[in-house]
């Protein structure tokens, strides 16, 4: 049985603008993932779009939740 994920509040950031300004390719992917989640896509959908595991996306969410945008 799958458990429902509780996403942190992503409404306070403009991830798309941050994505466009980011120079680091890894950082761009992370910001794009959060943008997709902010737009209402499910974690599995974002995982499929970006070709990363769900576990990776959960890690990025945890980083953002605990350390903010600078950690990404």
Secondary structure, DSSP 8 states (H G I E B T S, - for coil): ----------TT--HHHHHHH---HHHHHHHHHHHHHHTT--HHHHHHHHT--HHHHHHHHHHHHHH-GGG-
